[in-house]
Each structure stands twice: as structure tokens, then as C-alpha cells.
């Protein structure tokens, strides 16, 4: 049975769930899967807004055809041309060869590299308004959220923002498609992981995008991943505003690397001392066990971050080194840092963590603590200074 999903009388959700893909962009784990959201407006003229990943949308073209109900497809809007949203474009072009492509100049360059030149491309990057009949579409340029060509489409009639990858989240849509049909607590951490992993590097551009939307009346936000925000679109805007301003929760995140348990003992000792002083929100992760995707999310969540590393070939443990490089690359700001570690025959872990602190310009809250071998009572007492400085 064909079950239409209405956003309004003439606007519909056409999306698919992907529960098979293990890695998003071949790097970020998808234990809860991911949705690819596409939308269609059926008016005097018709418009399809983004498509889906070709590996997940087995019936996508047939579904588009059912919504059109005998009409032709007049417009294909490309808010973002990354393959998980452009996978079905080739099929659309084949089925509807006269369709007009709406995008911006940067979109066109990537489009031609992927699909070849076309005379049917219309650049809407300079204040264009496209009339479908009852509906009118305008376009907001949001470059680098998170590709250079990303934009948002605004249905001026229904006050709907089709936001592309902005305001999205990991996780499939398990029956509930709208924010008032799901328990958002299921999506909250996945939304932050999606933001920090995919969009976080361009937080300054997210701020600019939010500023561009400030004067727009928004009744509904339709992202390309995750729930459609029809009840409380301001909730996801507020979260993106918070995350892109690098605001964080109180508490302590400890991430350590330990080959023989010495640095791990330091991590547990510090956490216990901090807990004794009244801090209740403490998270500890072994960098060798937890995927970097989740460590980045946690770093975005907490203001206080303690990093510990054993020495490894006169440097940091490689996985801590990888984490530090990624945090520098993402440009995470406004964090307080504590450093600790151990070595057996030569240092390197702590020394290179200090270099990381200098590069990323986080506040170093106390002198780093480094011990040799198995920590003694005196060594543990050195760790007290980190706990004291935190609280």
C-alpha cells in the first residue's frame, strides 16, 4: 500500500532508511543506521528537493512517480550534491530529461564533474524566487555547511526550510518521521555526534547560516538526515547554535592511552579524586577501545578534558596522536585541558600532549603530571593537583 507522508497538503517526505551501511563517509560508525530524506512539492509545477543514496533507494524513482500521479517533474533542487543525496540524480535525469536543475554556481561545477554539462541548469544563488503556483521557493546560500555548495531552500508559502545536511542527525527513522512522533533522547547524542563529526569544523559558517535564517519565519525544518522538525524547529536550531558556539557542559572527560595499565591507573585515580570533590558528570574512555567518532562527540560535549598518554617510540601513543590531530583539524575551542601520562625508559607522551595544548590554545589548568613506571603513592599525590585545579 502506498502510504503518503504529508508535511503539508502539497509537500511530502520521500525518504529511505539505511540499516546496512556500516560507516558514513567510510569513516563514521552507524550502529543506529541513517536516513536519507528527500522531499517533493506537487503544485501547478512540481519540485523534487534532493534525492537519496543510490544503494538505499531501491524504489525511489517509482515513489517519485506515484507522488507525481501523472504530472511531469519540472524542477530538481540540489541543496547538497554529496553522493548520499545525489545518488538518484542520474535516474531522475534519465526518467525526466526536461527537468530543470536548480542549484548555485558551486553546485554546477560539481554537478558537471559528476553528470556532465547540461543546458537545463539554473543558478539560483543570487536571490532567485521560483514560483510553482501556490508555492514559492527562495534560496539561502550556506557555503561550507559542510561543502562549498551547500544551500537551503525556503518554501515561502508554507514557511518550510529544506535545510540540507544542516540540522540533521545520524539514526534511522523507525516509524516516526516527525519530531513529535519520536523520543528525541534517542537522537540527541547521535545529533551531536553527527554535528561534531561532519559539520563541526565549519562552526563559524554554521553561525553565519543561522544568522541568515534569523529573519525567516520557520514553521518546519526538513533536513536530509533524521527527523523532520514540525512541532519545535527551534529546538534543533538552538542546539546547533550552542554547538557551533563551542558551548559545553560542566563535568570531566578523561581520555587515555595505556599499554601496560600505568596511565590507566592515573586516569582512575584522578577521576576518583574529582568525584570526591563533588563532580558527578565524569566520563572515562580508553582511546584504544572507543572509536574516535564518539571521542570527538564527547569532546564537543564537555568543557573540561583530561588527556593521558603513555610514551610510544618517544612520542604519544598513536591513537591519542590521531585524536589530537583530529581535534586540531576540527578547531574545537573553549576547553580546559589537563595532561598526564607515564613512560618506562624514555618520555614523549606528555611532552607531545603539551605541544598539542600549545597548538590548539586550550587553557592548561595545571602543570602536566608524568611518572616513570608503575605509579607510587608519591606519584599519585602529584595527580591531586589536577583534581584540585579542576574544581
C-alpha positions as CSV (number, residue, x, y, z in Angstrom):
1,X,0.0,0.0,0.0
2,X,1.3,3.5,-0.9
3,X,1.5,5.4,2.3
4,X,1.9,9.2,1.7
5,X,3.8,11.2,4.3
6,X,2.4,14.7,4.4
7,X,4.3,17.7,5.5
8,X,1.5,19.9,4.2
9,X,-1.2,19.4,1.6
10,X,1.2,19.6,-1.3
11,X,4.6,18.9,0.3
12,X,5.6,15.3,1.0
13,X,8.5,13.4,2.6
14,X,10.2,10.8,0.4
15,X,12.9,9.2,2.4
16,X,14.7,5.9,2.9
17,X,16.4,4.2,5.8
18,X,19.8,2.7,5.5
19,X,20.5,0.0,8.2
20,X,23.1,-1.8,6.2
21,X,25.9,0.8,5.8
22,X,28.5,0.3,8.5
23,X,30.4,3.6,8.0
24,X,29.2,7.0,7.0
25,X,31.6,8.6,4.5
26,X,33.5,5.4,5.0
27,X,34.8,6.6,8.5
28,X,32.0,7.3,11.0
29,X,30.2,4.2,12.5
30,X,26.5,3.8,12.0
31,X,25.3,1.4,14.7
32,X,21.8,3.0,14.6
33,X,21.8,3.4,10.8
34,X,21.0,6.7,9.0
35,X,18.1,8.1,7.0
36,X,18.3,9.9,3.7
37,X,15.5,12.4,3.3
38,X,14.1,13.8,0.1
39,X,11.0,16.0,-0.4
40,X,8.6,16.6,-3.2
41,X,6.2,19.5,-3.8
42,X,3.3,18.8,-6.1
43,X,1.7,22.1,-7.2
44,X,0.9,23.5,-10.7
45,X,4.6,22.8,-11.2
46,X,6.4,20.1,-9.3
47,X,9.8,20.2,-7.5
48,X,11.9,17.4,-6.0
49,X,14.3,18.6,-3.3
50,X,17.4,16.4,-3.1
51,X,17.4,12.7,-3.8
52,X,18.8,9.7,-1.8
53,X,21.8,7.3,-1.7
54,X,21.5,5.0,-4.7
55,X,22.4,2.0,-2.5
56,X,19.4,2.5,-0.3
57,X,16.7,3.9,-2.6
58,X,15.6,0.8,-4.5
59,X,12.1,2.1,-5.1
60,X,12.8,5.8,-5.0
61,X,12.1,6.6,-8.7
62,X,8.8,4.6,-8.5
63,X,7.9,6.5,-5.4
64,X,8.5,9.9,-7.1
65,X,6.3,8.7,-9.9
66,X,3.5,7.8,-7.6
67,X,3.6,11.2,-5.9
68,X,3.6,13.0,-9.3
69,X,0.5,11.0,-10.3
70,X,0.8,11.6,-14.0
71,X,2.5,15.0,-13.8
72,X,6.0,15.6,-15.1
73,X,8.8,16.7,-12.8
74,X,9.6,20.3,-13.5
75,X,12.4,21.1,-11.0
76,X,15.1,19.2,-9.2
77,X,16.5,21.3,-6.4
78,X,20.1,20.3,-5.3
79,X,20.7,21.7,-1.8
80,X,23.8,19.5,-1.4
81,X,25.4,17.3,-4.1
82,X,27.3,14.8,-1.9
83,X,26.6,11.3,-3.2
84,X,24.2,10.3,-0.3
85,X,21.9,13.0,-1.6
86,X,22.7,12.9,-5.3
87,X,22.8,9.2,-5.8
88,X,19.5,9.1,-7.7
89,X,20.1,12.2,-9.8
90,X,21.2,10.0,-12.8
91,X,18.0,8.1,-12.6
92,X,15.9,11.3,-12.4
93,X,17.7,12.8,-15.4
94,X,17.0,9.7,-17.4
95,X,13.4,9.5,-16.5
96,X,12.6,13.2,-16.7
97,X,15.1,14.5,-19.3
98,X,13.5,18.0,-19.4
99,X,13.7,18.6,-15.7
100,X,15.3,21.9,-14.7
101,X,18.1,21.7,-12.2
102,X,18.2,24.4,-9.5
103,X,21.4,25.0,-7.7
104,X,24.2,27.6,-7.4
105,X,27.4,28.2,-9.3
106,X,29.4,25.9,-7.0
107,X,26.8,23.2,-7.4
108,X,27.0,23.4,-11.1
109,X,30.8,22.8,-11.2
110,X,30.4,19.7,-9.1
111,X,27.3,18.6,-11.0
112,X,29.1,18.8,-14.3
113,X,32.0,16.8,-12.9
114,X,29.7,14.0,-11.9
115,X,26.9,14.1,-14.5
116,X,28.2,16.1,-17.4
117,X,27.3,19.5,-18.8
118,X,23.6,20.4,-19.2
119,X,21.7,23.4,-20.5
120,X,18.9,22.7,-18.0
121,X,20.8,24.1,-15.0
122,X,19.6,27.3,-13.4
123,X,21.8,29.2,-11.0
124,X,19.6,30.4,-8.1
125,X,22.4,31.7,-6.0
126,X,21.6,35.4,-6.3
127,X,18.2,35.9,-4.8
128,X,16.1,33.9,-7.3
129,X,12.5,33.1,-6.5
130,X,10.8,30.1,-8.2
131,X,7.0,30.0,-8.4
132,X,5.4,26.6,-8.5
133,X,1.8,28.0,-8.3
134,X,0.6,28.2,-4.7
135,X,4.2,27.6,-3.5
136,X,7.1,30.0,-4.0
137,X,10.7,28.9,-3.3
138,X,13.6,31.1,-2.3
139,X,17.2,30.0,-1.7
140,X,19.7,30.8,1.2
141,X,23.3,30.2,0.4
142,X,25.1,28.4,3.3
143,X,28.5,27.6,1.9
144,X,30.7,25.3,4.0
145,X,27.9,23.8,6.0
146,X,29.6,21.5,5.2
147,X,30.6,21.6,1.5
148,X,31.2,24.8,-0.5
149,X,28.0,24.5,-2.5
150,X,25.5,23.8,0.3
151,X,22.4,25.9,0.4
152,X,18.9,25.8,1.9
153,X,15.6,26.1,0.1
154,X,12.7,28.0,1.7
155,X,9.1,27.4,0.9
156,X,7.9,31.0,1.4
157,X,4.2,29.9,1.3
158,X,4.3,27.2,3.9
159,X,7.3,28.6,5.9
160,X,9.2,25.3,5.4
161,X,13.1,25.3,5.4
162,X,14.6,22.4,3.5
163,X,18.0,22.6,5.2
164,X,20.2,20.0,3.5
165,X,22.7,18.5,5.9
166,X,22.2,21.3,8.5
167,X,20.1,20.3,11.5
168,X,20.5,16.6,10.6
169,X,21.4,13.6,12.7
170,X,22.5,10.0,12.5
171,X,20.0,7.3,13.2
172,X,17.2,5.8,11.1
173,X,13.6,6.9,11.3
174,X,12.0,3.9,12.9
175,X,8.3,4.6,12.1
176,X,8.3,8.1,13.5
177,X,9.4,10.7,10.9
178,X,8.4,14.0,12.7
179,X,9.9,15.3,15.9
180,X,6.5,14.9,17.7
181,X,6.5,11.2,16.7
182,X,9.9,10.3,18.2
183,X,11.7,10.3,21.5
184,X,14.4,12.9,20.9
185,X,16.5,11.5,23.7
186,X,17.2,8.6,21.3
187,X,18.6,11.1,18.8
188,X,20.3,13.7,21.0
189,X,23.7,12.1,21.2
190,X,23.6,11.0,17.6
191,X,22.7,14.5,16.6
192,X,25.8,15.8,18.4
193,X,28.0,13.1,17.0
194,X,26.7,14.0,13.5
195,X,27.3,17.7,14.2
196,X,30.8,17.3,15.7
197,X,32.0,14.7,13.1
198,X,30.5,16.1,9.9
199,X,29.8,19.8,10.4
200,X,31.8,20.9,13.5
201,X,34.9,22.1,11.6
202,X,32.7,24.7,9.9
203,X,31.1,26.0,13.1
204,X,31.8,29.6,12.1
205,X,29.8,29.0,8.9
206,X,27.0,27.4,10.9
207,X,26.8,30.7,12.8
208,X,26.5,32.6,9.6
209,X,23.8,30.3,8.3
210,X,21.8,30.7,11.5
211,X,22.2,34.5,11.2
212,X,20.8,34.3,7.6
213,X,17.8,32.5,8.9
214,X,17.2,34.9,11.8
215,X,14.6,37.0,9.9
216,X,12.8,34.0,8.4
217,X,9.5,32.7,9.8
218,X,10.0,28.9,10.2
219,X,7.2,26.5,10.7
220,X,9.0,23.4,9.8
221,X,12.6,22.3,9.2
222,X,13.2,19.4,6.8
223,X,16.9,18.1,6.9
224,X,18.4,15.4,4.7
225,X,19.1,13.2,7.7
226,X,17.0,12.5,10.8
227,X,13.6,13.7,12.0
228,X,11.5,16.4,10.3
229,X,11.1,19.3,12.8
230,X,7.4,20.4,12.6
231,X,6.5,20.8,16.3
232,X,9.5,22.5,17.6
233,X,12.0,23.5,14.9
234,X,13.6,26.0,17.3
235,X,14.9,23.1,19.4
236,X,17.4,21.9,16.7
237,X,18.3,25.5,15.8
238,X,19.2,26.2,19.4
239,X,21.3,23.0,19.7
240,X,23.2,23.9,16.5
241,X,23.7,27.4,17.8
242,X,25.1,26.1,21.1
243,X,27.4,23.5,19.5
244,X,28.7,26.0,16.9
245,X,29.5,28.5,19.6
246,X,31.5,25.7,21.4
247,X,29.4,25.9,24.5
248,X,29.7,22.8,26.7
249,X,28.5,21.0,29.8
250,X,30.2,21.1,33.2
251,X,31.9,17.8,34.1
252,X,35.1,16.0,33.2
253,X,36.0,13.9,30.1
254,X,39.1,11.7,30.6
255,X,40.6,10.0,27.5
256,X,43.7,7.9,28.0
257,X,46.1,5.6,26.2
258,X,47.7,2.9,28.3
259,X,49.7,-0.1,27.1
260,X,50.5,-1.7,30.5
261,X,48.0,-0.1,32.8
262,X,50.1,2.6,34.4
263,X,48.4,5.6,32.7
264,X,45.0,3.9,33.2
265,X,45.7,3.8,36.9
266,X,46.4,7.5,36.9
267,X,43.1,8.1,35.0
268,X,41.1,6.2,37.6
269,X,42.8,7.9,40.5
270,X,42.2,11.4,39.0
271,X,38.5,10.5,38.4
272,X,38.1,9.3,42.0
273,X,39.6,12.5,43.4
274,X,37.4,14.6,41.3
275,X,34.3,12.7,42.3
276,X,35.3,13.1,46.0
277,X,35.2,16.8,45.4
278,X,31.6,16.7,44.2
279,X,31.9,16.4,40.4
280,X,29.2,14.0,39.3
281,X,29.5,14.1,35.5
282,X,32.6,12.2,34.7
283,X,33.3,10.1,31.6
284,X,36.4,7.9,31.0
285,X,37.4,6.4,27.7
286,X,40.2,4.1,26.6
287,X,41.3,5.5,23.2
288,X,42.1,2.0,22.0
289,X,38.6,0.7,22.6
290,X,36.3,3.7,21.7
291,X,36.0,4.8,18.1
292,X,37.3,8.4,17.5
293,X,33.8,9.4,16.3
294,X,32.5,9.1,19.8
295,X,35.5,10.7,21.4
296,X,35.0,13.8,19.2
297,X,31.4,13.9,20.2
298,X,32.3,13.7,23.9
299,X,35.0,16.4,23.5
300,X,32.2,18.7,22.0
301,X,30.0,17.9,25.0
302,X,32.3,18.6,28.0
303,X,34.3,21.8,28.9
304,X,37.0,20.0,30.9
305,X,39.1,17.5,29.1
306,X,42.0,15.5,30.6
307,X,44.2,13.6,28.1
308,X,46.6,10.9,29.2
309,X,49.2,9.1,27.2
310,X,51.9,6.6,27.7
311,X,55.1,7.1,25.7
312,X,55.3,5.2,22.4
313,X,58.5,5.3,20.4
314,X,59.4,8.7,22.0
315,X,56.1,10.2,21.1
316,X,52.4,9.9,22.0
317,X,50.5,6.7,21.7
318,X,49.4,6.7,18.0
319,X,45.7,6.7,18.7
320,X,45.9,9.7,21.1
321,X,48.1,11.4,18.5
322,X,45.3,10.7,15.9
323,X,42.7,12.2,18.3
324,X,44.7,15.3,18.9
325,X,45.3,15.8,15.2
326,X,41.6,15.5,14.5
327,X,40.6,17.9,17.3
328,X,43.1,20.4,16.0
329,X,41.7,19.9,12.5
330,X,38.1,20.5,13.7
331,X,39.2,23.6,15.6
332,X,37.3,22.9,18.8
333,X,37.6,25.9,21.1
334,X,36.9,27.0,24.7
335,X,38.1,23.9,26.5
336,X,40.1,23.4,29.7
337,X,42.8,20.8,29.5
338,X,44.6,18.6,31.9
339,X,47.6,16.4,30.9
340,X,49.0,13.3,32.4
341,X,51.0,10.2,31.4
342,X,53.7,7.7,32.0
343,X,56.8,6.1,30.5
344,X,59.2,3.3,31.1
345,X,62.5,4.1,29.5
346,X,62.0,7.4,27.8
347,X,59.3,10.1,27.7
348,X,57.3,11.5,24.8
349,X,53.7,11.1,25.6
350,X,53.3,14.1,27.9
351,X,55.8,16.2,26.0
352,X,53.8,15.9,22.8
353,X,50.5,16.5,24.6
354,X,51.9,19.8,25.8
355,X,52.7,20.7,22.1
356,X,49.1,19.8,21.3
357,X,47.9,22.2,24.0
358,X,50.1,25.0,22.6
359,X,48.7,24.4,19.1
360,X,45.0,24.2,19.9
361,X,45.3,27.0,22.5
362,X,43.1,25.4,25.2
363,X,43.5,26.6,28.8
364,X,46.0,24.3,30.6
365,X,44.6,24.2,34.1
366,X,47.7,22.7,35.9
367,X,51.2,21.5,35.4
368,X,51.2,18.2,33.4
369,X,51.9,15.1,35.5
370,X,54.3,12.5,34.2
371,X,55.5,9.4,36.0
372,X,58.1,6.7,35.4
373,X,57.0,3.1,35.6
374,X,54.3,1.9,38.0
375,X,52.8,4.8,39.9
376,X,53.8,5.0,43.6
377,X,51.9,6.8,46.4
378,X,54.0,9.8,45.8
379,X,53.2,9.7,42.0
380,X,49.5,9.5,42.7
381,X,49.8,12.5,45.0
382,X,51.1,14.5,42.1
383,X,47.8,13.8,40.3
384,X,46.0,15.6,43.2
385,X,47.0,18.9,41.6
386,X,44.9,18.1,38.5
387,X,41.8,17.3,40.6
388,X,42.3,20.4,42.7
389,X,42.7,22.7,39.6
390,X,39.5,21.3,38.0
391,X,37.2,22.1,40.9
